Amino acid sequence: MPRKARIDAPGALQHIIVRGIERRRIFNDDQDRENFIERLDNIVTDTETFCFGWALIPNHVHLLLRTGKTSISTVMRRLLTGYAVSYNRRHRRHGQLFQNRYKSILCQEDTYLLELVRYIHLNPLRAKIVKHLRELDKYPYSGHSALMGKVQLGFQDVNYVLRLFGKKLSGARKAYRAYVQKGIAQGRRSELVGGGLIRSAGGWSAVKALRQGKTRMKGDERILGDGEFVKSVLDAAKEQFEERYRLEAKGYDIDKVALRVADVLGMESEQIWAAGKHPLTVKARSLLCYWAVRQLGFSATELSKRLGVSQPSVSISVKRGEKLVKEEGLELVDN
């Protein structure tokens, strides 16, 4: 069966799991781990992504992120590509480091944020990297130590999590630690890695049939939440898909989008593809990238090849295009 598209949107809470190819090690020593953390710090900060939890295990990584202005797919591509290149260079190896496709699960924040923070941060204890909670309190390669105040990390939103446990810092830390301690006995919880809890609880009875009314969806490992949350996420994703299909049915491809941009800005479409940083060309490319990525579903990779620029440049252009559309009230389809 074809793989389902990832579901993402600004403000979405995502539990991300990255595994080494064939479950091999992706961290050999502390230098590797520090390298990954430094890259995570830089990218999360640069993209205004929120990080609430994380843990590095020798052969996999858990991250709990909230999407900012940059899509999670872009954040993860930058993080994993950069790390893989540096890891291979350092260890004089070639080939793939990670499994082809990391797992991302869109989560209902008010219900599962704290459950996931606890579950992710207990990973080193379950993996027997540390022997007890006192050791985990100081373990530098899990976000738990930052929440306990043992290490300082600029990219992890410690205050957001601790405020959910109390107004005073000392009391909040104590309550958080007690909450984590209660979770030790729960062990591995497969329901927190996508869809299992909903299926076991029968929450899918609220999810309507999506394929011509014939097939009722019984589960979706891309989502963790109650029935109403899952329904709203799937409906939003369905609406986005239908909008793309509608545009494609009207003949909208990248060239037609370019013609629309040229019409809106009063320029020749050839200027959009021309090299250089003329203000009007930059504006046109920004609009082109935004409409192509957000409304037609083009990838940054596809656009970077067509425009002859880097993938990060396309992401920056999408942001500029989004701002232009909002400020000037522009529409791809001229109604």
C-alpha positions, -999 to +999 in steps of 0.1 A: +000+000+000+012+036-007+024+054+024+001+080+038+011+117+036+023+133+068-002+156+085+012+189+097+001+225+103+014+255+123+008+248+160+006+211+156+021+189+183+043+161+168+058+131+184+087+122+161+107+089+162+138+085+141+155+051+139+189+040+125+188+019+093+182-018+103+181-005+139+218+002+139+235+028+161+233+064+151+253+076+181+286+060+189+298+084+216+292+117+233+307+136+205+280+123+182+254+132+207+267+167+212+268+172+174+231+162+171+221+184+200+239+214+186+222+209+152+188+205+169+194+237+189+203+257+158+175+244+136+147+246+163+158+282+171+161+292+135+127+278+125+109+290+156+099+254+164+089+246+200+106+216+216+090+201+248+108+168+250+136+147+235+158+117+242+187+102+224+191+064+225+220+047+207+199+036+177+170+060+178+157+095+188+124+107+202+114+144+198+083+162+209+079+193+188+052+219+180+053+232+145+062+269+141+064+288+109+084+260+092+069+226+084+081+196+104+093+179+072+116+208+065+129+209+101+136+172+101+152+172+066+177+198+077+184+181+110+188+146+097+206+154+065+232+176+082+238+151+110+241+121+086+267+139+065+288+148+095+284+114+111+295+096+079+325+119+075+336+115+111+333+077+111+345+073+075+314+054+064+292+057+033+255+052+027+222+057+045+222+063+083+185+065+090+155+045+080+139+059+049+110+075+067+109+088+103+076+084+121+056+116+130+024+114+150+002+145+153-010+146+189-039+162+208-019+186+230-043+191+260-047+154+265-013+140+256+014+166+261+024+156+296+020+119+289+044+122+260+069+144+279+071+117+306+071+088+282+099+103+260+121+113+289+119+079+305+134+062+274+170+061+287+157+044+319+137+018+299+167+012+277+189+007+308+212+035+298+207+049+333+199+027+363+175+048+383+156+081+383+184+099+403+208+091+375+182+102+349+179+136+367+214+144+356+216+125+323+225+151+297+210+134+266+173+136+276+152+167+282+144+155+317+176+169+330+168+203+317+134+202+333+151+193+366+174+223+362+206+202+359+215+214+324+207+246+305+193+242+270+181+272+250+160+252+225+139+233+250+108+251+263+112+241+299+090+269+314+060+259+293+060+223+307+068+233+343+040+259+344+016+230+339+028+216+373+027+248+394+035+285+396+066+283+417+096+267+401+107+246+430+072+232+435+067+226+398+099+206+395+090+185+425+055+178+411+069+170+377+095+146+391+068+128+411+047+125+379+077+110+360+083+086+389+047+073+386+053+066+350+082+042+355+060+012+364+040+017+332+069+005+311+066+006+273+034+021+261+027+012+224-005+034+225+017+065+227+034+059+194+004+064+172-033+054+172-032+024+195-050+041+224-078+052+202-083+018+188-082+001+221-107+026+236-131+024+207-129+061+201-131+057+164-169+052+164-170+090+160-150+090+128-172+092+097-166+071+066-142+089+042-142+068+011-176+072-007-193+062+025-182+026+021-152+022+044-151+033+081-116+041+092-105+020+122-072+036+129-046+060+117-011+058+131-004+094+121-027+107+149-031+104+186-062+119+202-098+113+210-125+107+184-134+144+178-098+155+175-090+127+150-121+136+130-112+173+129-077+165+118-088+141+091-114+165+079-089+193+076-065+171+057-093+159+034-103+196+027-066+204+018-065+173-005-097+183-022-085+219-027-054+205-044-074+182-065-097+211-075-068+232-086-052+204-105-086+197-123-085+234-134-051+228-149-030+245-122+006+233-124+038+252-116+037+271-150+002+282-145+010+294-110+039+314-125+015+330-150-009+340-122+020+355-102+031+375-133-004+387-138-008+398-102+025+416-101+023+430-137+054+414-150+066+389-176+065+353-163+101+348-177+114+372-151+103+348-123+127+321-135+156+345-141+185+345-118+193+375-096+179+393-066+159+421-082+132+431-057+103+423-081+118+389-089+123+381-052+087+390-046+074+370-075+094+339-064+081+342-029+045+342-041+052+313-065+068+292-037+040+299-013+012+290-037+031+260-051+040+245-017+009+254+004-019+250-022-005+226-049+016+204-025+049+209-043+079+199-023+108+223-015+131+198-033+111+200-065+110+238-064+147+242-055+156+222-087+133+242-109+144+276-095+181+267-092+183+275-055+187+256-022+159+240-003+163+264+027+159+293+002+126+279-009+114+276+027+123+312+033+105+322+001+074+304+013+074+324+045+078+357+026+050+346+002+027+338+031+032+373+045+026+389+010-007+370+006-020+381+040-009+417+037-021+422+002-051+398+001-039+379-029-055+347-042-042+321-065-075+316-083-090+349-095-126+348-085 
